[in-house]
Amino acid sequence: MKMTKEQKMELAVKLRAPVNLPFQAPEGYTAVADQVTIQTLKIPTSVGENTSYLIEKKGGAENDLLIINIHGGGFVQPHNLWDGYLCDYYAVDLGCKVLDIDYQTCPEAMFPTPMIECYEVVQWAMAHAGELGIDPDKVVVGGNSAGATLTATTCLQVNEKGGKMPAMILLIYPAADAFITPESEDMLDNVPDLTRLENRGILYNAMFTDNDPALADNVYINLGLLTEDHVKNFPETVVITAAQDYLREGGERLAARIAASGSKVTLQRFMNSAHGFYARCSGDWKAARKLVYDSIRKKFDLL
């Protein structure tokens, strides 16, 4: 049963409200914003004009690497501050440019709009490498949660439609087993405790897919259905999972599938962490960021 416009907007308000994932940054963390410049870009796509933010360290980037960030939020929550600060740190600590994608979210834009938008923005960035001052062969695409899902589906679309693969992807606690469940319909009438990520996940899925059970077998929605053939030619991949996250098993299965296809995969589970820890500065966030930094530096000889 599809939702009415009123149902979608009412549910979106509840899902966009602050809940159980606080921003736990240490004192002084946000001062990094004073060390960067941010340029707003308007990028044409087939699903509408995209807004993205080009970030670099004041004084200019130190190398020609580009990191493209795709924020999380269950395809419903809009661009957020913690992803913004994360991008600032990428730019300052790695000396690179960062493109932070502010993609369209539900219910204003349902599946497959955000997936198409992110794929086309990534392709645009590599095609406009000269204009951006980056090397198209040194592009890293990454995201957390739904942003990790959109990162993976960007690569799936390269395999399906053509285009240039990024050199590396970062899948940070990906929502890899999203699918329609019978609980979706029940929850539309009686929204459950939204401090539980499992409950939010069911509702995120219902919103993103318009609660259409016909999409349950779509690999772009349920990455758990991917075969080795689907993920062939994926670039070097870093997968980060959290031991206290119910999405952990799906993310680790996805990592194994990509590795089995022949791509290089680095997988690490962080034992003292829950969903959201990487961007929101909780649990093992410092160790996880070090893993990402070290992987990027090694890949592009930035040591």
C-alpha positions in Angstrom: 0.0 0.0 0.0 1.5 3.3 -1.1 1.4 6.2 1.3 -0.5 9.4 0.7 1.4 12.7 0.5 0.1 13.6 3.9 1.3 10.4 5.4 4.8 10.8 3.9 5.2 14.4 5.2 3.9 13.4 8.7 6.4 10.5 8.9 9.2 12.7 7.6 8.7 15.2 10.4 9.1 12.4 12.9 12.1 10.8 11.3 13.9 14.1 10.9 13.5 15.0 14.6 16.5 14.6 16.9 16.6 11.1 18.4 19.1 8.6 19.7 22.3 9.6 17.8 23.8 12.6 19.5 26.7 14.6 18.1 29.5 13.9 20.7 32.3 16.0 19.3 35.1 16.9 21.8 35.7 20.5 22.8 37.2 22.5 20.0 36.2 20.0 17.3 34.1 22.5 15.3 36.9 25.1 15.1 38.1 23.2 12.0 35.4 25.2 10.1 37.7 28.3 10.4 40.4 26.5 8.5 38.5 25.9 5.3 36.8 27.7 2.4 33.5 26.4 1.1 32.1 27.1 -2.4 28.5 26.2 -3.3 28.2 24.4 -6.6 25.0 23.9 -8.6 25.4 20.8 -10.7 22.9 19.8 -13.4 21.5 16.2 -13.3 18.7 14.4 -15.0 16.7 14.5 -11.8 17.1 18.2 -11.1 19.8 20.6 -10.1 22.0 19.4 -7.4 23.7 21.5 -4.6 27.1 20.4 -3.5 29.8 22.1 -1.5 33.4 22.2 -2.6 35.7 22.4 0.5 39.4 23.0 0.7 42.0 24.1 3.3 42.6 27.9 3.4 45.6 28.6 1.2 44.7 25.9 -1.3 44.7 22.1 -1.5 48.1 20.5 -1.1 47.4 17.7 -3.7 45.1 16.8 -6.5 43.0 14.2 -4.6 39.2 14.6 -4.4 37.0 13.0 -1.7 33.3 13.0 -2.5 31.2 12.6 0.6 27.6 11.3 0.6 25.8 12.0 3.9 23.7 9.5 5.9 20.2 9.8 7.3 18.1 7.0 5.9 17.4 8.8 2.6 15.1 11.1 4.7 17.2 13.3 6.9 18.8 16.3 5.0 22.4 17.3 4.8 23.8 17.8 8.4 26.4 19.6 10.4 28.4 16.5 11.5 29.0 15.4 7.9 30.0 19.0 7.1 32.6 19.0 9.9 33.8 15.5 8.7 34.4 17.0 5.3 36.3 19.9 6.8 38.6 17.4 8.5 39.2 15.5 5.3 40.3 18.7 3.6 42.6 19.9 6.4 44.1 16.5 7.5 44.6 15.1 4.0 45.3 18.3 2.1 42.7 17.5 -0.5 39.6 19.0 -2.0 36.2 17.6 -0.8 32.9 17.6 -2.6 30.0 17.2 -0.1 26.8 16.2 -1.9 23.6 17.6 -0.7 21.3 15.2 -2.5 17.5 15.3 -2.6 15.8 13.3 0.2 12.4 11.6 0.8 9.5 12.2 0.7 10.2 15.1 -1.7 12.4 12.7 -3.8 11.7 9.0 -3.7 13.6 6.0 -5.1 15.5 6.1 -7.4 16.1 9.9 -7.5 18.9 10.1 -4.8 20.8 7.2 -6.4 20.7 8.7 -9.9 21.6 12.2 -8.5 24.7 10.9 -6.7 25.9 8.8 -9.6 25.6 11.8 -12.0 27.3 14.2 -9.6 30.2 11.8 -9.2 30.5 11.5 -13.0 30.2 15.3 -13.4 33.1 15.8 -10.9 35.4 13.5 -12.8 34.5 15.0 -16.1 35.2 18.5 -14.8 38.5 17.6 -13.1 40.3 20.4 -14.8 37.8 23.0 -13.6 37.9 21.5 -10.0 41.7 21.3 -10.0 41.8 17.6 -9.2 43.0 14.4 -10.9 40.1 12.2 -12.2 42.1 9.1 -11.3 42.4 10.2 -7.7 38.7 10.3 -6.7 37.5 8.7 -3.5 33.7 8.4 -2.9 32.4 7.5 0.5 29.5 7.9 2.9 28.1 6.6 6.1 24.8 4.6 6.5 22.5 5.6 3.7 25.4 7.5 2.2 27.4 4.3 2.1 24.5 2.6 0.3 24.4 5.5 -2.2 28.2 5.1 -2.7 27.8 1.4 -3.5 24.9 2.1 -5.9 27.0 4.7 -7.7 29.4 1.9 -8.6 26.6 -0.4 -9.5 25.3 2.3 -12.0 28.8 2.6 -13.5 28.7 -1.2 -14.2 25.2 -0.9 -15.6 25.2 2.4 -17.5 28.9 3.1 -18.0 31.1 5.9 -16.9 34.2 6.2 -14.8 34.7 4.3 -11.6 36.2 6.2 -8.6 39.6 5.0 -7.5 38.4 4.0 -4.0 35.2 3.9 -2.0 34.5 4.1 1.7 31.5 2.2 3.0 31.0 3.2 6.5 28.3 1.1 8.4 26.4 0.7 5.1 22.6 0.0 5.2 23.2 -3.1 3.1 20.1 -5.2 3.9 17.4 -2.6 3.4 14.1 -4.1 2.2 10.4 -3.9 2.5 9.0 -5.8 5.4 5.4 -6.4 6.6 6.1 -4.3 9.6 6.3 -1.2 7.4 2.6 -1.0 6.9 1.8 -1.6 10.5 4.1 1.1 11.6 2.5 3.7 9.3 -0.5 3.8 11.6 1.3 3.5 14.9 4.8 4.9 14.8 7.0 2.9 17.3 9.8 4.0 19.6 12.1 6.0 17.2 15.1 5.8 19.5 15.5 2.2 18.2 17.5 2.2 15.0 15.8 -1.0 13.9 12.4 0.7 14.0 13.7 3.7 12.2 15.3 1.5 9.5 11.9 -0.1 8.7 10.3 3.3 8.3 13.2 4.7 6.3 12.8 1.8 3.9 9.1 2.3 3.7 9.6 6.0 2.9 12.3 5.5 0.4 10.4 2.9 -1.6 6.9 4.3 -1.1 6.2 1.1 0.8 6.0 -0.8 -2.5 6.7 -4.5 -1.8 7.4 -5.0 -5.6 10.8 -3.3 -4.9 11.9 -5.9 -2.3 13.9 -7.8 -4.9 15.6 -4.7 -6.3 19.4 -4.9 -5.7 19.6 -1.1 -5.6 17.5 -1.2 -2.5 18.6 -4.5 -1.0 22.4 -4.7 -1.4 22.2 -8.1 0.3 20.9 -9.5 -3.0 24.1 -8.5 -4.9 26.1 -11.2 -6.6 29.8 -11.2 -7.4 28.8 -10.3 -10.9 27.0 -7.2 -9.7 30.1 -5.9 -7.9 32.7 -6.8 -10.5 35.2 -4.1 -11.3 34.4 -2.3 -8.0 37.4 -0.2 -6.9 39.5 -0.6 -3.8 37.0 -0.6 -0.9 37.2 0.3 2.8 34.3 -1.1 4.9 33.8 0.0 8.5 31.2 -1.6 10.7 30.2 -1.2 14.4 29.8 -4.1 16.7 26.8 -2.6 18.4 25.0 -1.9 15.2 22.3 -4.2 13.8 23.5 -3.3 10.3 26.9 -4.8 11.0 26.2 -8.3 9.5 24.8 -6.9 6.3 27.8 -4.6 5.8 30.3 -7.4 6.4 28.5 -9.7 4.0 28.7 -6.9 1.4 32.4 -6.6 2.1 32.9 -10.3 1.6 31.0 -10.2 -1.7 33.1 -7.4 -3.1 36.3 -9.2 -2.0 35.1 -12.4 -3.7 34.7 -10.5 -6.9 38.4 -9.7 -7.0 38.5 -6.2 -5.6 40.8 -5.2 -2.7 38.8 -4.8 0.5 39.8 -3.6 3.9 37.2 -4.5 6.5 37.3 -3.5 10.2 34.7 -4.0 12.9 35.0 -1.5 15.7 34.0 -3.2 18.9 33.2 -0.2 21.2 31.0 1.6 18.7 27.4 1.9 17.6 25.8 3.1 14.4 26.7 6.7 13.6 30.0 6.7 15.5 32.3 7.7 12.7 30.6 11.0 11.8 29.2 11.8 15.3 32.5 11.3 17.2 31.5 8.5 19.6 33.0 5.2 20.4 36.1 4.3 18.3 35.7 7.3 15.9 39.4 8.3 16.1 40.7 4.8 15.3 38.2 4.5 12.4 39.2 7.8 10.9 42.9 6.8 11.2 42.1 3.7 9.2 40.5 5.8 6.5 43.3 8.3 6.4 46.0 5.6 6.3 44.2 3.7 3.5 43.9 6.9 1.4 47.4 7.9 2.0 48.7 4.5 1.1 46.6 4.3 -2.0 47.7 7.7 -3.4 51.2 7.8 -2.0 50.5 10.7 0.4 52.6 9.2 3.1 
